[in-house]
Amino acid sequence: MKQNIEAYPNPFNSNTYVSYSLQKEATVSIKLCNSIGQEISTLLSESQKTIGEHKLFINGEQLNAGIYFCKISIDSESSYTKIVKVN
């Protein structure tokens, strides 16, 4: 099942939140990638037991303006969402 990942606000100028939903206990990894797909940082990598909606805060203060991709992997399935940092 494809995972739905959303960022709000998007575009953002300093901070944004990424939200996702878990249907079952799972290993979750969220990574931030640049516009050509290179990993910049791992934002989250853990086993999560709480089913339902989750939200992750992203501090964008250290990011340059540009297009980024947030990759979420839940167990063996991955999804991406585009996020845009503006000045």
Biopython code that builds the backbone (N, CA, C, O; Angstrom):
import numpy as np
from Bio.PDB.StructureBuilder import StructureBuilder

atoms = [
    (1, "MET", "N", (0.835, -1.180, 0.000)),
    (1, "MET", "CA", (0.000, 0.000, 0.000)),
    (1, "MET", "C", (0.883, 1.246, 0.000)),
    (1, "MET", "O", (1.778, 1.368, 0.836)),
    (2, "LYS", "N", (0.642, 2.162, -0.920)),
    (2, "LYS", "CA", (1.440, 3.371, -1.022)),
    (2, "LYS", "C", (1.166, 4.287, 0.166)),
    (2, "LYS", "O", (0.016, 4.499, 0.549)),
    (3, "GLN", "N", (2.223, 4.818, 0.734)),
    (3, "GLN", "CA", (2.105, 5.695, 1.891)),
    (3, "GLN", "C", (1.859, 7.124, 1.439)),
    (3, "GLN", "O", (2.421, 7.571, 0.439)),
    (4, "ASN", "N", (1.033, 7.829, 2.165)),
    (4, "ASN", "CA", (0.757, 9.226, 1.877)),
    (4, "ASN", "C", (1.579, 10.085, 2.824)),
    (4, "ASN", "O", (1.474, 9.943, 4.043)),
    (5, "ILE", "N", (2.385, 10.964, 2.278)),
    (5, "ILE", "CA", (3.203, 11.867, 3.084)),
    (5, "ILE", "C", (2.927, 13.284, 2.598)),
    (5, "ILE", "O", (2.900, 13.545, 1.396)),
    (6, "GLU", "N", (2.723, 14.188, 3.538)),
    (6, "GLU", "CA", (2.421, 15.569, 3.201)),
    (6, "GLU", "C", (3.280, 16.503, 4.041)),
    (6, "GLU", "O", (3.668, 16.167, 5.160)),
    (7, "ALA", "N", (3.572, 17.674, 3.496)),
    (7, "ALA", "CA", (4.310, 18.700, 4.224)),
    (7, "ALA", "C", (3.454, 19.955, 4.301)),
    (7, "ALA", "O", (2.797, 20.335, 3.331)),
    (8, "TYR", "N", (3.470, 20.601, 5.482)),
    (8, "TYR", "CA", (2.728, 21.834, 5.654)),
    (8, "TYR", "C", (3.475, 22.735, 6.624)),
    (8, "TYR", "O", (3.877, 22.251, 7.683)),
    (9, "PRO", "N", (3.683, 23.987, 6.338)),
    (9, "PRO", "CA", (3.383, 24.641, 5.076)),
    (9, "PRO", "C", (4.364, 24.228, 3.996)),
    (9, "PRO", "O", (5.481, 23.798, 4.286)),
    (10, "ASN", "N", (3.949, 24.358, 2.780)),
    (10, "ASN", "CA", (4.785, 24.020, 1.632)),
    (10, "ASN", "C", (4.290, 24.833, 0.444)),
    (10, "ASN", "O", (3.186, 24.596, -0.045)),
    (11, "PRO", "N", (5.091, 25.789, -0.029)),
    (11, "PRO", "CA", (6.467, 26.116, 0.346)),
    (11, "PRO", "C", (6.567, 26.691, 1.764)),
    (11, "PRO", "O", (5.584, 27.152, 2.344)),
    (12, "PHE", "N", (7.793, 26.644, 2.297)),
    (12, "PHE", "CA", (8.038, 27.146, 3.654)),
    (12, "PHE", "C", (9.265, 28.036, 3.640)),
    (12, "PHE", "O", (10.091, 27.953, 2.731)),
    (13, "ASN", "N", (9.384, 28.900, 4.663)),
    (13, "ASN", "CA", (10.568, 29.763, 4.716)),
    (13, "ASN", "C", (11.486, 29.460, 5.880)),
    (13, "ASN", "O", (12.664, 29.814, 5.826)),
    (14, "SER", "N", (10.999, 28.822, 6.929)),
    (14, "SER", "CA", (11.914, 28.467, 8.028)),
    (14, "SER", "C", (11.670, 27.051, 8.530)),
    (14, "SER", "O", (12.622, 26.287, 8.693)),
    (15, "ASN", "N", (10.417, 26.684, 8.777)),
    (15, "ASN", "CA", (10.112, 25.362, 9.315)),
    (15, "ASN", "C", (8.890, 24.782, 8.611)),
    (15, "ASN", "O", (8.044, 25.510, 8.092)),
    (16, "THR", "N", (8.820, 23.461, 8.606)),
    (16, "THR", "CA", (7.663, 22.773, 8.057)),
    (16, "THR", "C", (7.440, 21.497, 8.854)),
    (16, "THR", "O", (8.311, 21.061, 9.606)),
    (17, "TYR", "N", (6.291, 20.917, 8.685)),
    (17, "TYR", "CA", (5.962, 19.641, 9.312)),
    (17, "TYR", "C", (5.682, 18.622, 8.224)),
    (17, "TYR", "O", (5.095, 18.947, 7.192)),
    (18, "VAL", "N", (6.101, 17.395, 8.456)),
    (18, "VAL", "CA", (5.778, 16.287, 7.562)),
    (18, "VAL", "C", (4.836, 15.376, 8.322)),
    (18, "VAL", "O", (5.117, 14.988, 9.456)),
    (19, "SER", "N", (3.721, 15.035, 7.700)),
    (19, "SER", "CA", (2.771, 14.143, 8.349)),
    (19, "SER", "C", (2.628, 12.858, 7.546)),
    (19, "SER", "O", (2.738, 12.849, 6.320)),
    (20, "TYR", "N", (2.380, 11.777, 8.270)),
    (20, "TYR", "CA", (2.202, 10.464, 7.667)),
    (20, "TYR", "C", (1.344, 9.624, 8.592)),
    (20, "TYR", "O", (1.138, 9.977, 9.753)),
    (21, "SER", "N", (0.851, 8.527, 8.082)),
    (21, "SER", "CA", (-0.045, 7.674, 8.843)),
    (21, "SER", "C", (0.466, 6.243, 8.850)),
    (21, "SER", "O", (0.953, 5.742, 7.836)),
    (22, "LEU", "N", (0.352, 5.588, 10.000)),
    (22, "LEU", "CA", (0.733, 4.182, 10.122)),
    (22, "LEU", "C", (-0.511, 3.325, 10.306)),
    (22, "LEU", "O", (-1.389, 3.643, 11.108)),
    (23, "GLN", "N", (-0.573, 2.243, 9.556)),
    (23, "GLN", "CA", (-1.680, 1.300, 9.661)),
    (23, "GLN", "C", (-1.375, 0.185, 10.657)),
    (23, "GLN", "O", (-2.274, -0.513, 11.124)),
    (24, "LYS", "N", (-0.064, 0.031, 10.977)),
    (24, "LYS", "CA", (0.382, -1.026, 11.887)),
    (24, "LYS", "C", (1.732, -0.624, 12.453)),
    (24, "LYS", "O", (2.320, 0.363, 12.011)),
    (25, "GLU", "N", (2.228, -1.371, 13.419)),
    (25, "GLU", "CA", (3.586, -1.138, 13.914)),
    (25, "GLU", "C", (4.535, -1.287, 12.746)),
    (25, "GLU", "O", (4.362, -2.177, 11.914)),
    (26, "ALA", "N", (5.557, -0.407, 12.671)),
    (26, "ALA", "CA", (6.440, -0.439, 11.510)),
    (26, "ALA", "C", (7.773, 0.225, 11.825)),
    (26, "ALA", "O", (7.899, 0.983, 12.787)),
    (27, "THR", "N", (8.755, -0.077, 10.997)),
    (27, "THR", "CA", (10.028, 0.621, 11.021)),
    (27, "THR", "C", (9.906, 1.789, 10.058)),
    (27, "THR", "O", (9.600, 1.605, 8.880)),
    (28, "VAL", "N", (10.150, 3.002, 10.569)),
    (28, "VAL", "CA", (9.949, 4.217, 9.789)),
    (28, "VAL", "C", (11.277, 4.943, 9.629)),
    (28, "VAL", "O", (12.030, 5.118, 10.586)),
    (29, "SER", "N", (11.548, 5.363, 8.391)),
    (29, "SER", "CA", (12.722, 6.169, 8.094)),
    (29, "SER", "C", (12.268, 7.356, 7.253)),
    (29, "SER", "O", (11.556, 7.192, 6.262)),
    (30, "ILE", "N", (12.688, 8.552, 7.657)),
    (30, "ILE", "CA", (12.382, 9.748, 6.882)),
    (30, "ILE", "C", (13.703, 10.447, 6.588)),
    (30, "ILE", "O", (14.463, 10.787, 7.495)),
    (31, "LYS", "N", (13.958, 10.652, 5.290)),
    (31, "LYS", "CA", (15.210, 11.272, 4.851)),
    (31, "LYS", "C", (14.918, 12.489, 3.992)),
    (31, "LYS", "O", (13.930, 12.528, 3.260)),
    (32, "LEU", "N", (15.786, 13.474, 4.092)),
    (32, "LEU", "CA", (15.693, 14.668, 3.278)),
    (32, "LEU", "C", (16.722, 14.552, 2.162)),
    (32, "LEU", "O", (17.897, 14.285, 2.414)),
    (33, "CYS", "N", (16.274, 14.753, 0.928)),
    (33, "CYS", "CA", (17.145, 14.639, -0.240)),
    (33, "CYS", "C", (17.139, 15.952, -1.015)),
    (33, "CYS", "O", (16.163, 16.701, -0.973)),
    (34, "ASN", "N", (18.240, 16.228, -1.726)),
    (34, "ASN", "CA", (18.287, 17.437, -2.544)),
    (34, "ASN", "C", (17.537, 17.211, -3.855)),
    (34, "ASN", "O", (16.941, 16.153, -4.057)),
    (35, "SER", "N", (17.566, 18.182, -4.728)),
    (35, "SER", "CA", (16.761, 18.131, -5.948)),
    (35, "SER", "C", (17.212, 17.056, -6.933)),
    (35, "SER", "O", (16.464, 16.722, -7.852)),
    (36, "ILE", "N", (18.416, 16.506, -6.763)),
    (36, "ILE", "CA", (18.862, 15.422, -7.649)),
    (36, "ILE", "C", (18.851, 14.063, -6.939)),
    (36, "ILE", "O", (19.405, 13.084, -7.440)),
    (37, "GLY", "N", (18.215, 14.022, -5.771)),
    (37, "GLY", "CA", (18.002, 12.761, -5.089)),
    (37, "GLY", "C", (19.074, 12.330, -4.111)),
    (37, "GLY", "O", (18.985, 11.242, -3.544)),
    (38, "GLN", "N", (20.093, 13.161, -3.899)),
    (38, "GLN", "CA", (21.142, 12.810, -2.947)),
    (38, "GLN", "C", (20.653, 13.069, -1.520)),
    (38, "GLN", "O", (20.071, 14.115, -1.232)),
    (39, "GLU", "N", (20.896, 12.108, -0.639)),
    (39, "GLU", "CA", (20.477, 12.236, 0.751)),
    (39, "GLU", "C", (21.268, 13.334, 1.449)),
    (39, "GLU", "O", (22.498, 13.365, 1.389)),
    (40, "ILE", "N", (20.548, 14.231, 2.111)),
    (40, "ILE", "CA", (21.163, 15.311, 2.886)),
    (40, "ILE", "C", (21.238, 14.926, 4.351)),
    (40, "ILE", "O", (22.261, 15.113, 5.009)),
    (41, "SER", "N", (20.123, 14.380, 4.854)),
    (41, "SER", "CA", (20.110, 13.982, 6.263)),
    (41, "SER", "C", (19.001, 12.984, 6.532)),
    (41, "SER", "O", (18.008, 12.913, 5.809)),
    (42, "THR", "N", (19.196, 12.218, 7.588)),
    (42, "THR", "CA", (18.159, 11.319, 8.079)),
    (42, "THR", "C", (17.446, 12.050, 9.210)),
    (42, "THR", "O", (18.054, 12.396, 10.223)),
    (43, "LEU", "N", (16.158, 12.278, 9.027)),
    (43, "LEU", "CA", (15.371, 13.015, 10.010)),
    (43, "LEU", "C", (14.790, 12.101, 11.080)),
    (43, "LEU", "O", (14.568, 12.517, 12.217)),
    (44, "LEU", "N", (14.544, 10.836, 10.695)),
    (44, "LEU", "CA", (13.943, 9.876, 11.615)),
    (44, "LEU", "C", (14.298, 8.478, 11.149)),
    (44, "LEU", "O", (14.272, 8.196, 9.951)),
    (45, "SER", "N", (14.625, 7.609, 12.076)),
    (45, "SER", "CA", (14.877, 6.201, 11.772)),
    (45, "SER", "C", (14.616, 5.414, 13.050)),
    (45, "SER", "O", (15.467, 5.344, 13.937)),
    (46, "GLU", "N", (13.411, 4.815, 13.129)),
    (46, "GLU", "CA", (13.052, 4.104, 14.350)),
    (46, "GLU", "C", (11.868, 3.180, 14.118)),
    (46, "GLU", "O", (11.152, 3.284, 13.122)),
    (47, "SER", "N", (11.689, 2.285, 15.056)),
    (47, "SER", "CA", (10.512, 1.423, 15.069)),
    (47, "SER", "C", (9.414, 2.177, 15.800)),
    (47, "SER", "O", (9.629, 2.685, 16.901)),
    (48, "GLN", "N", (8.231, 2.252, 15.187)),
    (48, "GLN", "CA", (7.119, 2.969, 15.802)),
    (48, "GLN", "C", (5.970, 2.005, 16.043)),
    (48, "GLN", "O", (5.600, 1.225, 15.166)),
    (49, "LYS", "N", (5.411, 2.070, 17.244)),
    (49, "LYS", "CA", (4.337, 1.154, 17.637)),
    (49, "LYS", "C", (2.967, 1.803, 17.630)),
    (49, "LYS", "O", (1.953, 1.109, 17.701)),
    (50, "THR", "N", (2.920, 3.135, 17.545)),
    (50, "THR", "CA", (1.648, 3.844, 17.618)),
    (50, "THR", "C", (1.003, 3.937, 16.239)),
    (50, "THR", "O", (1.560, 4.545, 15.325)),
    (51, "ILE", "N", (-0.152, 3.342, 16.096)),
    (51, "ILE", "CA", (-0.906, 3.364, 14.851)),
    (51, "ILE", "C", (-1.625, 4.708, 14.739)),
    (51, "ILE", "O", (-2.072, 5.263, 15.743)),
    (52, "GLY", "N", (-1.735, 5.231, 13.512)),
    (52, "GLY", "CA", (-2.463, 6.477, 13.283)),
    (52, "GLY", "C", (-1.582, 7.554, 12.691)),
    (52, "GLY", "O", (-0.552, 7.277, 12.078)),
    (53, "GLU", "N", (-2.012, 8.793, 12.889)),
    (53, "GLU", "CA", (-1.330, 9.950, 12.311)),
    (53, "GLU", "C", (-0.088, 10.322, 13.123)),
    (53, "GLU", "O", (-0.085, 10.268, 14.353)),
    (54, "HIS", "N", (0.966, 10.700, 12.395)),
    (54, "HIS", "CA", (2.215, 11.152, 13.000)),
    (54, "HIS", "C", (2.645, 12.435, 12.312)),
    (54, "HIS", "O", (2.323, 12.662, 11.146)),
    (55, "LYS", "N", (3.380, 13.279, 13.044)),
    (55, "LYS", "CA", (3.864, 14.536, 12.493)),
    (55, "LYS", "C", (5.318, 14.729, 12.921)),
    (55, "LYS", "O", (5.664, 14.527, 14.085)),
    (56, "LEU", "N", (6.164, 15.121, 11.966)),
    (56, "LEU", "CA", (7.578, 15.348, 12.242)),
    (56, "LEU", "C", (7.934, 16.791, 11.899)),
    (56, "LEU", "O", (7.674, 17.246, 10.785)),
    (57, "PHE", "N", (8.524, 17.508, 12.844)),
    (57, "PHE", "CA", (8.957, 18.893, 12.648)),
    (57, "PHE", "C", (10.277, 18.911, 11.892)),
    (57, "PHE", "O", (11.204, 18.175, 12.232)),
    (58, "ILE", "N", (10.361, 19.751, 10.868)),
    (58, "ILE", "CA", (11.620, 19.937, 10.131)),
    (58, "ILE", "C", (12.057, 21.383, 10.312)),
    (58, "ILE", "O", (11.357, 22.311, 9.906)),
    (59, "ASN", "N", (13.215, 21.562, 10.922)),
    (59, "ASN", "CA", (13.803, 22.886, 11.076)),
    (59, "ASN", "C", (14.560, 23.202, 9.792)),
    (59, "ASN", "O", (15.605, 22.611, 9.520)),
    (60, "GLY", "N", (14.038, 24.124, 9.014)),
    (60, "GLY", "CA", (14.643, 24.467, 7.731)),
    (60, "GLY", "C", (15.611, 25.622, 7.788)),
    (60, "GLY", "O", (16.066, 26.097, 6.747)),
    (61, "GLU", "N", (15.941, 26.091, 8.992)),
    (61, "GLU", "CA", (16.840, 27.239, 9.133)),
    (61, "GLU", "C", (18.198, 27.014, 8.458)),
    (61, "GLU", "O", (18.789, 27.964, 7.944)),
    (62, "GLN", "N", (18.697, 25.781, 8.450)),
    (62, "GLN", "CA", (20.016, 25.491, 7.886)),
    (62, "GLN", "C", (19.976, 25.187, 6.384)),
    (62, "GLN", "O", (21.023, 24.992, 5.766)),
    (63, "LEU", "N", (18.781, 25.145, 5.795)),
    (63, "LEU", "CA", (18.650, 24.808, 4.384)),
    (63, "LEU", "C", (18.688, 26.055, 3.508)),
    (63, "LEU", "O", (18.155, 27.102, 3.876)),
    (64, "ASN", "N", (19.322, 25.932, 2.352)),
    (64, "ASN", "CA", (19.278, 26.993, 1.356)),
    (64, "ASN", "C", (17.926, 26.949, 0.659)),
    (64, "ASN", "O", (17.247, 25.922, 0.671)),
    (65, "ALA", "N", (17.541, 28.050, 0.059)),
    (65, "ALA", "CA", (16.307, 28.066, -0.723)),
    (65, "ALA", "C", (16.456, 27.069, -1.871)),
    (65, "ALA", "O", (17.522, 26.967, -2.479)),
    (66, "GLY", "N", (15.384, 26.339, -2.161)),
    (66, "GLY", "CA", (15.439, 25.378, -3.258)),
    (66, "GLY", "C", (14.401, 24.291, -3.099)),
    (66, "GLY", "O", (13.555, 24.330, -2.205)),
    (67, "ILE", "N", (14.489, 23.318, -3.993)),
    (67, "ILE", "CA", (13.568, 22.184, -4.011)),
    (67, "ILE", "C", (14.231, 20.999, -3.324)),
    (67, "ILE", "O", (15.393, 20.684, -3.582)),
    (68, "TYR", "N", (13.482, 20.353, -2.453)),
    (68, "TYR", "CA", (13.944, 19.173, -1.728)),
    (68, "TYR", "C", (12.891, 18.078, -1.837)),
    (68, "TYR", "O", (11.735, 18.337, -2.172)),
    (69, "PHE", "N", (13.306, 16.867, -1.552)),
    (69, "PHE", "CA", (12.383, 15.741, -1.507)),
    (69, "PHE", "C", (12.494, 15.083, -0.144)),
    (69, "PHE", "O", (13.587, 14.858, 0.375)),
    (70, "CYS", "N", (11.359, 14.788, 0.411)),
    (70, "CYS", "CA", (11.295, 14.088, 1.679)),
    (70, "CYS", "C", (10.887, 12.654, 1.362)),
    (70, "CYS", "O", (9.811, 12.418, 0.813)),
    (71, "LYS", "N", (11.745, 11.698, 1.707)),
    (71, "LYS", "CA", (11.489, 10.289, 1.428)),
    (71, "LYS", "C", (11.101, 9.597, 2.725)),
    (71, "LYS", "O", (11.830, 9.662, 3.715)),
    (72, "ILE", "N", (9.958, 8.939, 2.715)),
    (72, "ILE", "CA", (9.533, 8.160, 3.868)),
    (72, "ILE", "C", (9.528, 6.692, 3.474)),
    (72, "ILE", "O", (8.966, 6.311, 2.447)),
    (73, "SER", "N", (10.159, 5.879, 4.300)),
    (73, "SER", "CA", (10.151, 4.431, 4.105)),
    (73, "SER", "C", (9.470, 3.822, 5.321)),
    (73, "SER", "O", (9.892, 4.023, 6.460)),
    (74, "ILE", "N", (8.417, 3.081, 5.054)),
    (74, "ILE", "CA", (7.706, 2.374, 6.105)),
    (74, "ILE", "C", (7.822, 0.898, 5.778)),
    (74, "ILE", "O", (7.270, 0.414, 4.789)),
    (75, "ASP", "N", (8.560, 0.187, 6.640)),
    (75, "ASP", "CA", (8.960, -1.190, 6.362)),
    (75, "ASP", "C", (9.668, -1.204, 5.005)),
    (75, "ASP", "O", (10.728, -0.591, 4.886)),
    (76, "SER", "N", (9.145, -1.863, 3.992)),
    (76, "SER", "CA", (9.870, -1.966, 2.718)),
    (76, "SER", "C", (9.303, -1.066, 1.625)),
    (76, "SER", "O", (9.761, -1.130, 0.484)),
    (77, "GLU", "N", (8.316, -0.226, 1.948)),
    (77, "GLU", "CA", (7.705, 0.651, 0.950)),
    (77, "GLU", "C", (8.149, 2.097, 1.153)),
    (77, "GLU", "O", (8.259, 2.572, 2.283)),
    (78, "SER", "N", (8.403, 2.791, 0.036)),
    (78, "SER", "CA", (8.854, 4.184, 0.107)),
    (78, "SER", "C", (7.947, 5.100, -0.702)),
    (78, "SER", "O", (7.377, 4.705, -1.719)),
    (79, "SER", "N", (7.830, 6.334, -0.222)),
    (79, "SER", "CA", (7.099, 7.393, -0.919)),
    (79, "SER", "C", (7.897, 8.677, -0.793)),
    (79, "SER", "O", (8.720, 8.828, 0.109)),
    (80, "TYR", "N", (7.642, 9.602, -1.711)),
    (80, "TYR", "CA", (8.323, 10.894, -1.707)),
    (80, "TYR", "C", (7.302, 12.024, -1.744)),
    (80, "TYR", "O", (6.190, 11.865, -2.247)),
    (81, "THR", "N", (7.709, 13.176, -1.196)),
    (81, "THR", "CA", (6.952, 14.392, -1.403)),
    (81, "THR", "C", (7.951, 15.512, -1.655)),
    (81, "THR", "O", (9.025, 15.548, -1.055)),
    (82, "LYS", "N", (7.588, 16.420, -2.543)),
    (82, "LYS", "CA", (8.454, 17.557, -2.848)),
    (82, "LYS", "C", (8.151, 18.674, -1.856)),
    (82, "LYS", "O", (6.990, 18.994, -1.602)),
    (83, "ILE", "N", (9.207, 19.260, -1.301)),
    (83, "ILE", "CA", (9.043, 20.429, -0.439)),
    (83, "ILE", "C", (9.915, 21.549, -0.992)),
    (83, "ILE", "O", (10.988, 21.296, -1.540)),
    (84, "VAL", "N", (9.456, 22.769, -0.848)),
    (84, "VAL", "CA", (10.150, 23.916, -1.417)),
    (84, "VAL", "C", (10.471, 24.901, -0.312)),
    (84, "VAL", "O", (9.585, 25.353, 0.413)),
    (85, "LYS", "N", (11.758, 25.232, -0.190)),
    (85, "LYS", "CA", (12.235, 26.211, 0.790)),
    (85, "LYS", "C", (12.420, 27.538, 0.060)),
    (85, "LYS", "O", (13.126, 27.605, -0.946)),
    (86, "VAL", "N", (11.779, 28.599, 0.571)),
    (86, "VAL", "CA", (11.926, 29.924, 0.004)),
    (86, "VAL", "C", (12.600, 30.821, 1.045)),
    (86, "VAL", "O", (12.601, 30.504, 2.234)),
    (87, "ASN", "N", (13.158, 31.912, 0.608)),
    (87, "ASN", "CA", (13.797, 32.847, 1.551)),
    (87, "ASN", "C", (12.783, 33.722, 2.211)),
    (87, "ASN", "O", (13.139, 34.567, 3.032)),
]
sb = StructureBuilder()
sb.init_structure("model")
sb.init_model(0)
sb.init_chain("A")
sb.init_seg("    ")
for serial, (resi, resn, name, xyz) in enumerate(atoms, 1):
    if name == "N":
        sb.init_residue(resn, " ", resi, " ")
    sb.init_atom(name, np.array(xyz, "f"), 0.0, 1.0, " ", f" {name:<3s}", serial, name[0])
structure = sb.get_structure()
